Every structure is written in structure tokens, then in C-alpha cells.
Amino acid sequence: MGIEDASMRNGRALSDQWADSVVVRPRTTEQHITVHKRLVLGFAISILTLIIVTAIAITLSVSFERCAAESSGALAANGSSNSKWKQSRDGNISHRDTEDGQQPWRHLRLPATLRPRHYDLRLSVYMENFTFSGEVNIEFECVNSTKLIVLHTDRLEVEKVLVYSDSKKAGAMRIQRRFHYQPKQVYVIALHREMKPLRTYKINITFHAHIEHELLGFFRSSYLLNGERRYLAVTQFSPTHARKAFPCFDEPIYKATFRVSLKHESSYQSLSNMPVEASKSDEDGWVTNHFSRTPRMSTYYLAWAVCNFTYREAVTDNGVVIRLYARPDAIQSGSGDYALHITKKLLQFYQDYFKVKYSLPKLDLLAVPKHPYAAMENWGLSVFVEQKILLDPDVSSFSYQMELTMVVVHEICHQWFGDLVTPVWWEDVWLKEGFAHYFEYIGTDFLFPKWNMEKQRFLTDVLHEVMLLDGLASSHPISQEVFEATDIDRVFDWIAYKKGAALIRMLANVMGQTLFQRGLNDYLMTHMYGNAARDDLWNKFSEAMQREGKDINITQVMDRWTLQMGYPVITISKNDSLDNSVSISQEHFVYDTDAKIQNPELFNKSFQWQIPLTLAVGNSSHISTDTIIWVSNKTETHRVGHMGGETWLLGNINQTGYFRVNYDLHNWRLLIQQLMTNPTIISVGNRAGLIDDVFNLARAGYLPQNVPLQMISYLSQETEFLPWHAASRALYQLDKLLDRTEDHSLFSDYVLRQVEPKYHKLGWPTTSPDGSFMQAAYQAEELQREVIMLACSFGSKHCHRQAVSLISDWISSNKNRIPPNVRDIVYCTGVSLMDEDVWEFIWMKFHSSTAISEKKVLLEALTCSDNIFLLNRLLNLSLTSDLVPDQDVIDVIIHVGRNPLGRHLAWRYFREKWDILNSRYGEALFMNSKLISGVTEFLNTEAELSELKEFILTSGGESAPAFARAVEIVQANVKWHILFQQQFYRWLQKAPDG
């Protein structure tokens, strides 16, 4: 029987109609009267009965309305007394909701009348037809009197519902009506009598559903092993998809314990958050695994999997068992050993740092072929897409190893920030994602101190990247109000992750490491196994500061940063009328200054921050120790150390603050002169920060266009990786803006003049006599890679010849001697310069390679072709082939768009395939946003802007924040060409050759 037929059999086909009408008019009787033609008396009696029953129904309906109205009270914050959270819950109820107050199933949030305590969940999984059936028993407490049970279900066929009271009265409670209300994905059970406060009740629901192909809820995936297709099924419940697998109270605040049982064919194994407590085998070849009871946790952290995987194991000193599960061939090759090794170290690191023990007896890491995200931190069963956890040391580049390391560090951090202590509601999702993203750099520094991640790579990869987004008028506060269910997915964006991390880093530097750790420990200890809001964290930090005699109100400071969108630009100028004083002003930084005129409602607020500005004074041979100045007003005057005519000022030391710094033009000239004569006087972090600030200030019109170009003329003397990395990011952005202009060669030639001296000095990675690669120190290897990439990208003939030579050697010998750290550069350069046979060779190697990291590099190299036919073929194959993971489909489209010859092709393909792409990634908005921004960010003509606006109108995408950002970025690109392109090229025409 099909799903639709089953729903009608269960009485659900009429349920939405009843839901709309129950309060408007009394329910009519459902009794059907059969009239016998010869029994007139019987007919009369039936009419009388009908009248009586109708009267009773009206009475019940009035009572039911009163009951529903009483059930709209508010739940206390389940372990958190934060008043702002209560206000946010009340704020979610619109005027329409007030009118419909007797229909709580219409609200975004569940009615706060019931609180779950424990779930017993039993599932039978049928892998042969990808279905499952289940039975859940939920024990819950009644908080306020109500006749209604409202909980979440989505795509489940509910078969039977029973409700029991804990009172001595035996038997199930009588159900008046039950129905599914799809607009809010809830299931409503209306009882005949009220449930009473402080009493516990149980609900028993049996159900069945499909194991979806879509990568959300309980979904299926597959892989090839020795030519045989094998299947697995795994869960992805964050943020709102547990309801696709079992009926539940699917909000973070409703924490409960869970006991899971999984029944499946014995040829499979099953995993869940906790270890197997008991296992029972049936004679028919099926097995049932009973898992131990979990701690109190939110529904979206529950997880299970049914698969044919094998594992490697490690045990910590505290006895925690760590297993990494993956395809048997990946385990056998040792691809999971690296992640297993660092996970063992990380569990100990986080326990020592937070001074809170890991809560579970085991931690499983599961590598799946397809997943909507890089990874998911389910408590005790973290799930990773294969590319983010399997490492092949012989072929993986350092960049791949670093990215994989940071994903693992991120997910292990979540076992504390997220799993143990969970945000009250999605508006503060950054409380877990920002922390985990920040600790990617802290935890990686612990594993590899020489990488210097927090003081260096954090700047280019987090701070500079998120400031690009947060400088748009279409940005949003890091704490976002959530009014509709569709808003929940949207809070998982780079603002939450990267801005959250940047603000936490800024605060950690203001507080100092000791007090910061003390505040975190108090926060975790106070709220463990419960929920917390941002004020709970700020209060713990304030208390830690006060105990040391530092009276800083962290809430007052941080609310400015979390409740306002964007960030400030600080302008520092020497004050000529006063000795040794500087004028410091702050304003909201926006790339498009016209946005303040075009959006007066958005910018009529007085954006103002409390800014911890560190400031130093320097000259050609010395820089002072920095002092901290709290800037709270629009304009302030402060006295600093002695300043002469050749003394320069430097703000935001080591870029610990989340803001840009601008200076008067004289100070900029002095800083550029300092970089030309002796750059090491200024720290590595600040050299990178100056480059990022100067390019972005010029892009927004705060500075003349020649200032950033003058600054990078010092690069040939730069010996550190980080400033080169900051410069390359800025230069690639400019290159995409200019690559279709007539004078583009002026720009590329100028960049190449700055790059080639360093390129020829550093050369290429060397090999030893036995053909193995000579491993250089991390910073040296990354600098060499960055310079080679710039040289090849901007047209160095020597770089091109070297890449072609390496590709030709590989083809002729069938032995890949290309160093892993530059393979992506070599592959891409070779494909772009050589003939179609090279493209076919790379395509063949993509199919035959078993190394996950190598497959990704090979696939992206195919996007570098200058053959439109091949690019179009690649786009179509990537979307339809099972060999290309979903994450890589998006990357292929984006990389084709980054190819100047493929830009229009990718943009057209995106529009033509939008319905397919949106249906595949629509609910995984993080991936969808990445796709939209990646395809549109380099459009820069009036015609392309018109095409974008027209597409948004016709595709119904006008409400998507990613499209709003896309329009703003393309408008800014067009505006830059109008305002600054001529000025930019005029300077280049007069620029010195050096």
C-alpha cells in the first residue's frame, strides 16, 4: 500500500481540514445513519439521536477550545533562568498567533505545557527496501494543565497512539482526536480529559517511514567495494530533522534521556550514541541491539547507523573507547589511522583545558560517503563525510591534512560545547559553533605548535574571510531572531561560525587566558546536561573578572557585538593641535556606502561599539609596547607615547580585535616605507592585517586605489607565509574583478613583478635521490606553495613550463612524481595549457584513484580547462554520476565559475539546473548558500546584474538571504568598475617597474 493510501486509512486525510475548522465551528457528528425504507419509526429515532449527539459535540468543542487556550503558557528555561530567552519565545508569537491562541499547533514553538523526560525507541530497519518501522514510548511531565499533546513528526506514517497516566487508574486515556499539521510538522493528540501539573504520563506511538535518499533525517547512502554496490543508513538530525525518524519534542530545550534498540539483518551492524548493552539474535537471521541509556540530551544529537563497516580502535588513559568506522578497504589501507590518533589526544586536551571530563564511555567516528555537511557532532557518534576524516599520507597535501585536522578538532570540541551544554534556542547557535570554530585553531596548535594556527592562520582564514561578509549591508547580527522554521537553517552560516570565533578570540585576549578558562569551566559546570543562553556565558565571564578585581561588564560590552550587525572601522589620526595625542573615531564599515542612503530603516540606528583598541607607536627601528584603549564614543582624543614627524601609529596589535583600522594618508605612507625598509619591526600578524585592511578600505572607497598596490611592492622582501597569504587572497579577488577588462595585463604584469623575485628564490619542492619528497618545515612549505600558485596564476612562463613538464612526465611514465603539496596547482595549470588528451587522462585518474583526497584534487583540476565543451561535459557528469559526492558537485560548479572562460557557463548552468540543485540541497541551506555565492560572486557587469535580479524574481528565490547577498556583491562589483577602474589603471600605467 502506498503512503497516501495508508494515511487515509489512518484517518489523516481529513485531519488538516479539521485543524482549520475546529475552533471556528463545532464538530458535526461522525455517526453515519443508515435508513431502512420500511422503518419510519427507526428513522425518527435516529433523527432524535442525531440532535442529542450534536448538542454533546458542541459542548465538547467549547470545552476543547478552553483547554487549548489554557495550554499556551510558557515553559521555564529548563535549567536556565535567562529572561531574554523567555522574551524571545514570547516574541515569536505574532498577531495572527494571538488570534489563533486556541490552536498552539500553528506556532513556531511547541506549547510549553509538557516536558519530556525519557524516550524508549525501538526501530526495525529493512535495508532491502529502505523502510523502517518503529515504536516510541515517551515519558513526559505535565507542566500546565492541558488536554493537548503537541509534538513533532515529519514524513512519518503514524499507525497507533496510546496515552497513559501515572495514576492508579489502569488503561489508556481516551483520545478525542489526533491529526498531523504539516505546515508546522507537528502531530496533535487531543484527550478527553486534562492532564494535571506535576504528574507524569506516557505516550506510545507506532509508526513507519522510508529511509530517505535525501541526506537528512534517517537517510541512505552507498559505496562500491570490489565492484559491488553496498548500502548503509545513517541519521542527520540537526537542526530539525529528528522528527523525520521518530515522533519527538524536537527543540533543543527539551532535553531527555534515550534508550535505543535497533533490529536489522545480522549481515549488518548498528551503532548509536551509547555502547551496546545487550544483543539478541533471532533464528530468522535478524539481530536486535539494545543500547545503553544516554545522558540528558537534545533530540538533534541522537544518532544511529546501520552499515557493513569495519573499524580501528584506540583507548584513552581514562578508559574511553574510540573507534573509527569506515568502508573496509579504507580501514585496511590505514586511511582512518590519523584521525583516530589525533582524536585520542584531543579528548585529553579538552578535558584538561575545560577541566570537565568527557561524559560518555565511548566515542565513535563514522566516515560516510555522502553527508550534507563536513561533519556532525552527535554525542558519542560523530559522523563525517569521508573527505573530512580519511587521510592518505602518500598523496594528501599539507592543506588537506590541515583541513581534516581542523574538522576533527571542531567536532570533538562540540562534545562539550553543544552536546554537554546546548544553546536554549537557535538564535544563539553561535554559542556552540563559534566556540568550536575558535577551538579549531587552539586545538590544532596543541597538536602541532609549529603551525601557529591561532596567531596566524586564524587571521586570514577566519577574521579576514568573515569581515568580507559582515561588511555587507545584507549582513545580520550574530544572534538572530528566529520567526519561522525556515529561519533555523539560515542561522548556520559563516557569521555564526567565523564571527562567533572572532568575537570569542577578541574576548579571550581582553580577559587573558587564565580568566577565560576559569569562566568557561564555570559555564560548563553550571549548565552541564542542560541549556544556556548568551547571558549565562557573559555572566560567568564577568564573575571571573570581578574575582580578580577587574570590573568589566561583559554583557554590556558583548551585546553591542552580538546584537548589532557588522563591525566598526576605527580611524586613527595624529592630532596636530595637541602634543602626543591622537583622534580616534568609529563608524559602521560598509562596502557600499550608498547602502546607508538606500536603506534608511536599516541604518537609522546609531551603530556604536565598545572597542578594545590596542595601539602602538613606532619608527624605523623600534615599536612601543601596546596599550589598550576602550573606545566607546563616535570620536575620542587620547594621549599616547612620544610622536615625531617620522613616527607612525599601529592599531589592533596582532589583529585580536574584530574591526578594521584606517589612518591618515601620511601614516599609511610611513607604514609602507617601514615595510619597504625593515618589515620585521611590525609583527607577522599585523603585516597580514595591514594588507587585508588596506585592500578592503580601498575597495570601499575609504582610500585611493594606489595605496594597496604600493603596499604589496614590499612583498619581495617578505619571508613569512601569512602576509603572502593575505596578499594572494586580496589579489585573486581583484583579478576576478578585472580579468575581462582590456587592460587586465597591466594588473597581472604588476603582480608578477612583485612575485617573481621570491618565486625564483624559493624554487619548487625537491625530491631525494630515491624519488621521495623532501618535507620542508610547515611555514617554508606553505610559503613556497603560495608563491608558486601566484606565479602560475598570474602567467609566469617558467612556472607554466615546470607544471607542463611534471604532467608530461606523469603521463609518459605513469608514475606520479608531482609533490603532493603542489599537485592541485600543477594539475590545474596543465589542464588549462595542454590539449584535450590531458583532460581525459586526469578524468581517467579520477575514476581509478581510491584516495579520497586525490580524487578531490583531480576533479577540481578538470574545471581549469579552456575548452567549453569539456567544462559543460564535466558539469553534467558531476550532477548525474554517483562517483561525485554532493559536496563536490557544488565545488565543481563553483570552480568552473572561477575559470574566466567558464564563468558564463557556470552561471547559465546554475540557472538551468536550479530546480534540481535546490531540491537536492534546499533544506541543507549551508550548502545552498555556498553554491549561490560561489556562482555569483564574480559577476561584474550591468548585464549580469540584470540577469541575476531577473532570475531571482522568476525562481522565487527573493526571500533567500544568499540571493540578497549575491545582488549586493554584484552591485558592488559593478559600482567599483564605474568609480575606481580608471583610477586604478591610471596608477598602474605610471607605476615603477620594480
N, C-alpha and C positions, 0 to 999 in steps of 0.2 A: 504493500500500500504506500502511495506517495505521501509526502509530508502534508500537502494541502488536505488530502482525504483524512489523514489522521487527525488534523486539527479540527475538522468539522465533527468527527466522531466524538471528540472530547468536549464539544460544546463551545469551542473557542472562536468559531467563525462569526458568531453574533456578539462576542464579548466587547469589541470596541464600540459597537452601536450602543450597547447597554452603558458602557462607561461614559459616553457623551450625554446620555439622556437620564441617568438615574436621579440626578438632583432636580432636573427641570420638570419632570413629571413622574408621578408614581408608577411603579412597575405594574403592568397588567398581569393577570393570572396566566400561568403557563399550562393550566389544565386544558386538555383537549376534550371536547364533549362530543361523543358520538350519538347521533339522534336516530332512533329507530322510527320509521314512518308510522308504525301502528301504536307507539307508546306515547300518546299525547301527554298523559299524566307524568310519565318519566321526563318528558321534555320540560314541563312546568317546574318539576322538582329541580331539574338541572339549572334552569334559569335562576331559581331562588338561591341555589348553592353558589352560582357564579357571583351573584350580588354580595353574598356574605364573604366569600373569599376575597373579592376585590376590596371590600372595606378593610379586611385584615391586612391586605397587602399595602394599602395606603398608610395604615398605622405603622407598619414595619418600616415603610420607606421614610416617614418622618423621623422615627427613632434612629434609623440608619444615618440620616442626614446629620442629626445632632451628634451621633457618635463620631462621624467623620470630622465634624468641626472641632470636637474636643481633642482630636488626635493630632493637631497641628502644633503642639507645644515644642519647646526647644530642649535638646539634649545637652547636658553639661559636657564639658570638653574631655571627658574620659581620660582623666589623668592630667589635664591641662586647665588652668584657671584663666587662660588668656581671654580678656574681654573683647579684643579686636576680632578674634575668631568668631565669637558669638555675633558680633555686629556683621561680620561678613556673611554668616549664614542668613541672618535676617535680611541683609541687603540683597540676597539672591531672589527674594520673593517680590515679583513685580506687581503692578496694579492688577493685571489680569489674574495673577495667582491669588491675590486677596479676594477677588470676586469668586474664584474657584476654590476658596479655602476648604470647602467640604469635599474636595477631590484632591487629596495630597499626592496622588499618583501623577498629577500634572506638573509637579515641582521638579526642579533640577535635583534637589537633595531629598533623600529619604526622610519620611517623618521621623522625628526623634523620640518616638513613643516606645520603641523596642531596642534592646541591645543584645546582640548575640554573645554567647559565652563559649560554645563548643560546637564543632561540626564533626559528625561521623559520616564519611563519604566513601561509598563503595561503588566502584566502576568495573564494568566488563568491557574490554576493548577488543573489537573484531577487526583485525588488520586485513582480512581477506576482502572486505567490502567497505572498509574505512567508516565504520559506525561505532558508536559506543552507547551503552545503556548505564543508568546509574540510579542510586538511591542515596539520598542525603537526609540525615537526622540532625536538625539544628536545635540546640538548647538555647533559649533566649530568656532574658528578663524583661518584664513589662515595667517601663519607667513611668508612663502616664496611662490612665485608663483608656482603652480603645477596643473597638471591635475589628479593626483593620490590621492585617499583616501585609506590608508592602515590602517586597524585596526584588532584587534584580534577576532577570533572565533575558537571554537573547539567543535566538535560533535554537532553543530547546523545545522539544515536544513534551509537555507535562502530561503525565498519564494519571497519576493518583496523588491526592493531597489529604493528609490526616493531621489534625492538631490535637495535642493532649495537654491537659493541665497537670501541675504537680500536686493538685489537691487529692484528697482521698477518693473523690468521685471517679469511678472507673469508666473506661470507654473514651472514644474520641469526642471532641467538641463538635457541635453541629455547625456546618458551613452553610451560610445563606447563599453566597455567590462567589465564584472565583473567575478571574479573567486576566488576560495579558494585555497590557497597554504599551504597544510598540513604540510610540513616539518617545517615551522615556525609558524604554527597555526594562519595564517592571512587571511583576506579577502580583496581583492583588487578591487576597483572600478576605472576604467579609464574613465574620462569625455572627451567630445569632445572639450570643451574649458577650458582655465585655470581659476583657482580661483585666486583672487588677494589679495595681502597682506593687512592686517588690516581690511579686510571685514569679516563678519560673515556669516556662511552658516548653513544649517540644513540637516541632513540625516535621512531618515525614513526607518527602516528595520523591516520587519515582519519575524518571524522565528518560528520553533517548535523543540522540542527535548524530550528525555527521562529523567525522574528523575532517576538518576543512582543508582545502588546498591553499586558501588564503592564509598568510603567515601570522594569524592572530587567534587567540583562544586556544583550543586544542587542535593543532594542525598537523599535517603530514608532510614529510619530505622524503627524498630518495637519493641514492648514490649507486655507483657501479662498483662491483667487486668481482674481479676476474671475469668481466663481461656480463655478469648477472646483475639485474636491477634489484636492489634491496630497498625496503621501506622502513621508516621509523615514524613515530608520532611523539610530539613534544608540545609543551604549553608555552604560551606567551601571554601573560595576564595583565601586564602593565600597559596603560594605566587603568583601563575599564573593560577588560576582556575576560575576567574570571567568570562573569555571567554567561559567557558563551559555553562554558564547560559544566557548570552546576549552579543551581539557584543559590543565591547568597546575598548578603548585605555588602555590596561591592563598593564601599567607600573606605578610605584609609583609616578614618576614625573608629570604624567598627572592628576592632581587633578581637580575635578569639583564638582558641586552640583548635587544632585539626588532627583528626586521625584518619588516614587514607588507606584504603585497600584497593589493590589493582588485580583484576583477573584477566589473564590472557593466555594465548597458546604457549606451551612450555619451550618452544623454539626461540622465544623472545625473552628478554629480561626487562625488569622495570625498575625505575628509580624514582625517588621522591625526596622531599626536604630532609627527612629523617632516615635512620637506618631501618632495615627490615627487622621487625620484631618476631615475626613468625611467618612460615611459608607452608602452604598446603597444596599438594599435588593431587589432581583428580585422575581417575582411570581413563578419562577421555582425552588425555594429553593436554589438559589445561592446568595452570598453576595460579594460585592466589597469594600475593604478597601483602602482608599486613605490616604497615609502617608504624613506628613509634609515634606517640603524641607529640606535637610540636609545642614550642612556647607560644605565648600570645603574639599574634602577628596579623598583619593586614591581608586581605584576600589576594591582593595582586602579587604577593610574594610566595603564595602557594605554587608548587610546581610538581610535575611528574613527567616521565618519559617512558616509552616502550620502544625498544630497539634491539639490534643484534651486535652491539658494540663490544669491544674488549677494553681493558684499562691497564694503566700503570698506577702504582700506589706509593705513597710516602707517608710517614707518621711523624708528627711533631714531638718535641720533648714533653709536651703536656698530654700526649696520647690522642690528639685529634688525627683521624684518618683522612688523608687527602687522596682522592682518586681522580685521574683524568681519563674520561671515556671518549673514544673516537672510533672511526672506521678501523677494522682490524689491520688493514695494510698500513695505515698511518701510525698506529701504536707499534706495530712491528718495526717500522723504519726508524722509530725514535723521535718522530716529529712532535710529540707531546711532552718530551722529557724536560725541555727548557721551561715551559710554563709550570710544570709540576714542581720543578726545582725552586723557582722564584716564589711560588705560592707558599711553600713551606717557610721560606724566610720571611715573607710578608706577614703571615699570621702572627709570628713572634714580634715583628716590628710594630704592628698596630697595637698589640696587647701592651707592649712597653710604652708606646707613645701616649695612648689614651688611658693607660692604667685600668683597663677594663678587659676581662678575659673574653675570648671568643665563646659564644654561648652554646654551640652545638657540638655533638660528639664527632661529627664528620663534615667534610666539605667536598662535594663532587663538582668537577668542572666537565661540562659536556660540550663537545665540539660538533656542531651540526652543519650540514652542507648549506642550508638556507635559513636565514633569520632576518626579520625586518630591521634589526639594529645590530650594532657591532657585538653587543653582549647584553645580558640581563642578569641582575644580581640576586636572583631568587635565593632565599636564605637556605644555605646548605646544599643547593643545587643550582649553581650558576651556569647559564647557557651562553655559549659563544658561537658566532659564525666561524667556520673553520679558518678563514683567512686571518682572524684576530687571535688565534691561540696555537696553531700548528706552525712550527718553525723548522725549516730545512737548512741547517747551518752551512752546508756546502754551496748553496745557491742563493741564500737570502742576503739581501743588502743590509747594511747597518741601519738604514732608515726603516726598513721593515721590522727589524728586531726591536728598534726603539718604539715604534708604534705598538707592536704586540705587547711589549713590556708594560707600556702605559695603560693599555686596555685592561690587562690583568690587575695592575695596581689599583686602577679605578674601581673595578668590581669587588675586589677584596675590601677596599675601604667601605663600600656600601654595606658590608656585613654589620658595621657599626652605625654609620650614617645612612639611614634608610630602613634597614631591616630591624635593628635593635631599637632605634628611635626614629619614628616616622613623622613626616610633616602632617599637621592636622588636616590640611586640605591642599589642593593642587596649586593654589595661588602662591604657596611658598615651596614649590618643588625645588627651587634653587638651594634650599637648606640641605638637601641631600646631594643634588647634582653639582652644585658649586663646590661643596666640600670635597666630593670625590674627584672632581677635575683638578682642584688645587693640590690634592694629595697625590695625583699622578706624578707631580714633579717632586714633592717631598719624598714619596716612597721610592721613586726611581733614583733620587740622589742617595738614598740609603743603600740601594742595591749596587749602584755604580757612581761613587762620589766624583770620579773624574769627569763624568758627563756634565756636571754643573748645571743641572736642569732648571732648578728654581730661580737661580740668579741670572740665567742666560736664556735658555730656550723658552722659558715661560713668557719672556717679553715678546718675542717675535711670533710665537705660535698661539698665544692666548691674548695677551694685552693688546698688541697691535691689530690682531685679527678682529677682536670683538669691537674695538673702537671704530673700525670701519662701519660696522652695522649700527652701532649705537650713536653714530654721528648723523644718522638719517632722521628726517622729520617723521618717518613712519615707524620709528622705534617705539618701545614701550617700557614702562617701569619693570624692574626685575620681579617685583611682587605684583602679579596681575590678578585682577578680579576675574572670576570665572562665572559667567552668567548662563551659559549653555553648555551642554555636553560636548559640543564640537570645540569649545574653548579649551578643554582639558588637554587634548593632544598638542594644542598650539603652545602651551607653556613650556614644552620640552624643546627649546631652541637654544641657539648659541648665547643668547642673552642670559638665560638661566644657568647654563654650564660655564661659559667663559667669563661673563661679567661677574657671576657669583664667585668664581675662583679669584678674579682680580680684586674684588672687594674684600674677600677673606684674607688675601695676601696683604693688602693695604692695612687692614686692621691688625693682623699678626705683627707687622712691623711697627705699628704705633704702640701696641701693648708690650712688645718684647716676647721672646719665645717662652720664657718660664710662665708668665701670667697667662699667655694664650693657651698653653697646655693645661694649666690649672682650671681655666674657665671651661675648656672642652670636657675635662674629666667631671666637673660638677654637673655640667649639662647632661652628659651621658648617664651618670649615676642617678640623677634625679628623675629622668624620663625614660629609663630603660624599660622595654616591653610596652611602652606607651607612645603617646603622640606629643608633639611640641610645635609651637609657633615661633615666629622670629623673635618676639619679645622675650620668650623664655631664654633664648640664647643670649640676647643683649643683656638681660638681667644678670645672667651668670658671669658674663664678661665684666660688667660694671662692678659686681661684688668682688671679683678677683682684683680689680684695680683699686677699689676702695680699701681692701685689706692691706694694700701696700702704700696707702696714703695718697693715691692718685685719684682725685675726684673728677673723673670724666664720665659724663652721662652718655654711655654708648648708644642707648636708644635714641637720644636726641640727635647724635651725630649721624648714626647709620640710617635713620628714617629718611633723611634727605637723599641718601644714595639709593635706597631701595624703593621708595615710593614716588620718586621723580624719574622720568625717562632721561636718557642721555648723560652727559658729563660736561664739566666746565673746561674752558681754555683759560689758563692763567697768563696774563700779560705782565711782564716784569720790565720796568723802565727805570733807569737811573734818574734821580731827581736832582736836576741841576741847581735848584734854588736852595737845597738843604744839603749839608755835608753828610756823606756816608749814609744816605737814606735812599730808599727805593720806593717807587709807587707800584702797588700790586693790585690788579683788578681781575675780576672773574666775570665771565659771561658763558651762556649756554653755547657750546660748539655745535654748529650745524653746517654740513657741507653746502647746502643750498640756502644761502641767507635770505633769499626771497620767500622761503617757506614761512618765515615769520609774518610776512605780509599776507601770503595766500591762505594761511591757516590761523587767523587771529584768535579763534576759540582755543586752539591748542597752545598758543604761545602768549596768551594774555596773562598767564601766571608769571610770577616773578621767580624764575628758576634761580635758586641760590643754594650753595652747599657749604658745609663746614669742612674745610680742606686742610689736611695736614701737609703743608708745603715744606719740604726740606730745601735749603738754599745754601750754596757755597760761593765763595769769591776766589777767583784765580787769576794767574798771569802766566807768562811763558814758561815759568819754571816751578810754580807752586800752586796748590789749591788748598783752601782752608778746610777745616772740619766743618761739616754741615750743621746748621742749626734748624730747628723745626719752628715754623711759624703757622699758627692756626688762622686761616683766612676765612672770615665769616661774612664780611660785607662785600658790597659790589666793588668798592675801591678803598684801599688802605695804604698808609705810609708806614714803613718800618725802617729802623736803623740797622745797618749791617756793618761788617768789618770795613777796614780802610779801603777806599777805592780811588785809584788814579786813572789817568786818561787811557791807559792800555790795560786796565783791569776789566775782566769780564765776569758776568754772573752766570751761574748754572743752577737751574731749579729741578726739583724732583729727582734727587740723587738716587741712582740705580733704578729709577723708574718704579719705585714702590707705590706711588700714588696713581689713582685712576683718573688722570686728566692730562691734557696737553699743555705745553709751556711755550709761549711766544715771547719774543724780546723786541726791543727797538732794533732798527737795521744796523746801527753801529755795533751793538752787542753781537748780532749774528755775524758780522764781518770779523770781529775779534775771535769768535769761536771757530770760524772756518780757518782763519790764519793759524790758530793754535793747532788745529788738526793737521794743517799742512806742515808745520814746523816740528811739533812733538805731540802726536796724538795720545800717547800713553799717560799724559798728565790727567786726561779725562778717562774715567773708568770705561771698561768694555761695555757695560750695560748702558751708560749714558751716551756713548758713541752711537750705539744702535738706536737709542731713544731719540737723539738729535736727528738722525737720518729719517726716522719714521715721522717725527713731528714736522720737520721742515717740508717734506713732500706733501703731507696731508694739509698743512696750513696753506701751502701754495695752491693745492687743488681746490680749497675752499675760498681762495681769494684773499686770505689774510696777508700773504707775502707775494712779492714779484716772482714770476716763474723761473727766473735765472738763479735764485738763491739755492734751491735744492741741487741744480745742476753744478753750481760752483762747489757745493759741499762734497759731492762724490768725486771731485777731482783729486781728493786726498787718498782715494782707495788703494792706489798702487803701493802706498806705504803701510796699509792696514795688514797686520799679521794675524788678526784674530777672526774666527769664523763668524761670530754673531753680527758685527757691523756689516759684513759682506752679505749675510743672510737677510738682514733688514733692507739693505740696498737692493738686492735682487728682487725681493717681493714688490718693492715700490716700482722698480724699473719694468717688471713684467706687466704691472697694471698700466703703466704709461704706454708700453709697447702695444698692448691690445687696443688702447685708445687711438694710437697713431698709425697702426700698421696698414691702413688703407688710404693714408694721405699721400699726396705727391712727393712731399719732402721727407718721407719716413727715413730714407737713407742718411739724412743729416743726423737724426737721433741715433740710429743704430751705429753709425760710424763713431759718434762721440762716445757712446757707451763702450764700444770695443777698444777705443784708445785708452780708457781707464782700466779695462780688464786685461788686455793682452800682456802688459809687463808682468803682472802677477801670474798669468796663465803660463807663460814661458818659463818663469822661475820655478813654479811648482811642478810642472810636467804632469805625467799620468801615473797611476798606480803601477808599481813594478812587480815583477814576478821573480821568484827564485829559480835557480837552475833546474829544479825538478818540476817546474811548472806551477807550483803552488803560489798563492797570492801573499805578498808581504803585508802583514797587518800593521798599519801605522797607528799612532795614538789617535784617540777619538777626535779631538779638535782639529788636528792636522788633516785627518782623512776627510772630515766634513768640509773643511775649508777648500781642500783640493777639489772635491766633488762640486761644491758651489761654483767655483771659478770655471771649471770645465763646462758646467751647464750653461753659464753665462756666455762663455766663449762660443760654444756651438750654437746657442740660441740666437746670438747677435751676428753670426756669419763669419766666424774665424775660419779661414781656409785650412789652416793647419789642423784645427780641431775636427773639421769635416773629413779631411784625409785620414786622420787617425781612426775615426769611427768607421769609415768605409773599409779601411784595412782590417780592422778587427772583425767586422761582419764577414768580409770575404774569406778570411782565414777560417772562421767557424763553418762556413758553407763548404769550403773545399776539403777541410779535414774532418768535418763532422765532430769536432771536439771544441767545446766552448771554452776558450781561454780568456774570455772577457771578464774582468774583475767584477764581482757581484755589486760593489758599491756604485759602479757607473753603468751597469747594464741598461738601465732604463734610458739613459742619455744616448748610449751607443745604438740601442735598438731603434729608438725614435729617429735619430739622425740618419741612420742607414736606410730606414724605410722611406724617409722623406726625400733622400737624394738618389737612391738606387732604383732599379727597374721593378716591374711587377713580380718577377720571379722571387725577389727578396721578400715581398709581402706574402707570397704563397708559402715560402719557406718558414716565415715566422708563424703564419697561420697553422701550418703542419706541426710545428713545435708546440704551439699552444694546445693542440689536440693530444699530443703524445706525452706531454710533461705530466708528471704526477705530483710535482712540488707545487703546493698552493701559492706560495709567494712568487714563483717563477711564472706561473700561469697568468697572474695579475699583471706583471710587468710586460709579458708578451702581448697580452690583449690590448693594453693601453698603447703599446708601440704601434699597433696596427692603425690607430687613429691618426698617426702622423703623416700618412700618405698624402701625396699631392694629386692623387687620382680620384676624381669624384665618384666614378663607378665603383671603385673598391671601398670607398667610405660608405656609400649607400648600401653596398652588399653587407658590410660589417654591421651597420645599424640594424638591418633586417634580420641577420643571423643572430645577433646578440639578443634580440627580443623574443625570438622563437626557439632558440636552442636550449635544451636542458643543461648543456655544458656550461652555460654562463649564469653564475649566481645573480640574484636580483640586485644586490649591491653593485655588481659590475655592469649591469645593464645601464644603470644611471651614470656610472663613471664613463662608459663608452660614449654615451650621448654628449656628456659634458666635455670630454676630451676632443671629440670631433668638433665641437663648437669653439674650442680654444685654438684649433687649427685655422689660420686665416682663410684657407681655401674651403674649409668645411663649415664655416660659421653659418652661412645661409642654409646649408644643407641640414645642419643640426636643428636650426630654428624652424625650418619647414617641417622636418620630420617630427619634431616635438608637437607642432600644431596638428599635424595629420593623425598622429597616434595618441593624442591627448586622452581620448576616451579610454583606450586600452591601458595607458600608463596610469591614469587617475583611478581606474577600477582596481589596478594591481596594487598601487601604493597609497590610495586615497586615505585609508584610515591610519597608515603609517606616515603621519604628516611630516615627521622629521625628514624622511627620505624624499617626500614630495617637495618640500621646501628646498632641499638641496638641489633637486633636479631643476626646479623653476629658476632659482637664482643662477645656477651654473650655465643654463642655456641662454639666459637673457643679459647677464652682467656686462658682456662686451658689445652689445648692440649700441650703436652710437650715432645713427643718422636720423633725421626727421622722418624719413620713410619708415624706418624700423620702429621708431616710437609709435607712429600711427598704426602699424601692423600689430604691435603689442596691445595697444588700447582696444583695437577692434576685436582682437582675439579674446581678450578678457571679457568684453561685453557679450560676444556670441557664445563663449564656452561656459558662461555662468560662474566664472572664477573671480568676479569682482570683490567678493567678500573675503577672499583668502589673503592673509597678511603677506604671504610670499609674493603675491602679484602686486600688492601695493608697494612693497619694497622694490620690486623689479621696475615698475614705472618710474619711481623716484630716481633710481640709479641711472636708468637710460636717459631720463630728462637731464640729470646732472652731466652725463657724458655729452649730450648734445649742447648743453649750455657751455661746457668747458671749451668745446670747439669754437663756439661763437665768440666767447670772451677772451680766451687766452691762447688759442693756437698760433695766431700770427706773432704775438709777443714771444711765445716760446721759440718759434723757428727763427725769428729775427736775432735773438741772442745766440742761437746755435750757429748762424751764418757768420757771426763775428767772433765766435769762441776761439781761444787759442788752441793749437794742435796738441798741446801737452795734456 
